[in-house]
Amino acid sequence: MSSGDIRITTVPHYLAEHSTPDEQNYVFAYTITIQNHGSASVQLLSRRWLITDANGKVLEVEGEGVVGEQPNIAPGAVFTYTSGVNLATPLGVMEGSYRLVKQDGSEFDTPIAPFRLSLPNLIN
């Protein structure tokens, strides 16, 4: 089992109803799907995010699990969750990694490819 056995997809959404652009507050939700293509179960232990806004400000977020869970993901199984982030700009990028543990107790990191947070139809 390696990070190549874990597939991560991201789908970001701008939440206009929760945003206040006049106050430089742009709220985004993102849905993450984690697929286990390996032959053994894994447990998600922790996450690490680097969140960069259009001003170049970087916020690093680390913590246990995701949305209050440390899910076990069986072979062939999928775990999906939705979370959110506030930015001071209408454009940003998130990337990071998950720390997973195999059944034998060995841990490994799986990268989360950068994905864009932006208002719909934003031209840059």
C-alpha positions as CSV (number, residue, x, y, z in Angstrom):
1,M,0.0,0.0,0.0
2,S,1.3,3.4,-0.9
3,S,0.0,6.9,-1.5
4,G,-0.6,5.8,-5.1
5,D,-3.3,3.5,-3.9
6,I,-5.3,6.4,-2.5
7,R,-7.1,8.7,-4.9
8,I,-8.2,12.1,-3.8
9,T,-10.6,14.3,-5.7
10,T,-11.7,17.8,-4.7
11,V,-14.7,19.9,-5.7
12,P,-14.8,23.5,-4.4
13,H,-17.8,25.7,-4.3
14,Y,-18.2,29.4,-3.6
15,L,-20.9,30.1,-0.9
16,A,-22.2,33.6,-1.9
17,E,-25.0,33.4,0.8
18,H,-22.3,33.2,3.6
19,S,-19.9,35.7,2.1
20,T,-19.6,39.4,2.7
21,P,-17.3,40.8,-0.1
22,D,-17.6,44.3,1.3
23,E,-15.8,43.0,4.4
24,Q,-13.2,41.0,2.4
25,N,-14.9,37.7,3.6
26,Y,-15.3,35.1,0.9
27,V,-16.6,31.7,2.1
28,F,-15.8,28.5,0.2
29,A,-16.9,24.9,0.7
30,Y,-15.0,22.0,-0.6
31,T,-16.0,18.4,-1.0
32,I,-13.2,15.8,-0.7
33,T,-13.6,12.2,-1.9
34,I,-10.9,9.7,-0.8
35,Q,-10.9,6.4,-2.6
36,N,-8.9,3.4,-1.4
37,H,-7.7,1.4,-4.5
38,G,-5.3,-0.7,-2.3
39,S,-5.7,-4.2,-1.0
40,A,-5.8,-3.3,2.7
41,S,-7.8,-0.9,4.9
42,V,-6.3,2.4,6.0
43,Q,-7.3,5.0,8.6
44,L,-7.0,8.7,8.1
45,L,-5.1,10.1,11.1
46,S,-4.6,13.8,10.3
47,R,-4.6,16.5,7.7
48,R,-2.3,19.3,6.7
49,W,-3.5,22.2,4.6
50,L,-1.7,25.2,3.0
51,I,-4.2,27.8,2.0
52,T,-3.0,30.7,0.0
53,D,-5.1,33.8,-0.9
54,A,-4.6,36.2,-3.8
55,N,-2.5,38.5,-1.7
56,G,0.0,35.7,-1.1
57,K,-1.0,35.2,2.5
58,V,-0.5,31.5,3.5
59,L,-2.4,29.8,6.3
60,E,-1.1,26.5,7.5
61,V,-3.8,24.2,9.1
62,E,-2.9,20.9,10.8
63,G,-5.1,18.7,12.9
64,E,-6.4,15.3,13.7
65,G,-8.8,13.6,11.3
66,V,-11.3,15.5,9.2
67,V,-14.7,16.9,10.3
68,G,-14.3,15.3,13.7
69,E,-13.6,11.8,12.3
70,Q,-10.6,9.5,11.7
71,P,-12.3,7.2,9.2
72,N,-11.3,3.7,8.4
73,I,-11.4,3.2,4.6
74,A,-11.6,-0.4,3.4
75,P,-10.3,-1.6,0.1
76,G,-12.5,-0.4,-2.7
77,A,-14.3,2.0,-0.3
78,V,-14.9,5.7,-0.6
79,F,-15.0,8.3,2.2
80,T,-16.5,11.8,1.3
81,Y,-16.8,14.9,3.4
82,T,-17.4,18.6,3.0
83,S,-15.7,21.4,4.9
84,G,-15.1,25.1,4.4
85,V,-12.7,27.9,4.5
86,N,-12.9,31.7,4.6
87,L,-10.6,33.9,2.5
88,A,-10.0,37.6,2.4
89,T,-9.8,37.6,-1.4
90,P,-12.1,36.2,-4.1
91,L,-9.3,33.8,-5.3
92,G,-7.1,31.3,-3.5
93,V,-5.5,27.9,-3.7
94,M,-5.5,25.0,-1.2
95,E,-3.2,22.0,-1.2
96,G,-2.0,19.6,1.5
97,S,-1.7,16.0,2.6
98,Y,-3.4,13.4,4.7
99,R,-1.5,11.1,7.1
100,L,-2.8,7.6,6.9
101,V,-2.0,4.4,8.8
102,K,-2.0,0.9,7.4
103,Q,-3.2,-2.1,9.3
104,D,0.4,-3.0,10.2
105,G,0.8,0.3,12.0
106,S,3.0,2.0,9.4
107,E,2.1,5.5,8.5
108,F,2.4,7.4,5.2
109,D,1.4,10.7,3.7
110,T,-0.9,11.1,0.7
111,P,-0.6,14.5,-1.1
112,I,-3.7,16.5,-2.0
113,A,-3.1,18.3,-5.3
114,P,-3.6,22.1,-5.4
115,F,-7.1,23.2,-6.2
116,R,-8.5,26.6,-6.9
117,L,-11.0,28.5,-4.8
118,S,-12.6,31.3,-6.9
119,L,-15.8,33.1,-7.5
120,P,-17.8,31.8,-10.5
121,N,-16.8,33.5,-13.7
122,L,-13.8,35.3,-12.1
123,I,-11.4,36.3,-14.8
124,N,-7.8,36.8,-13.9
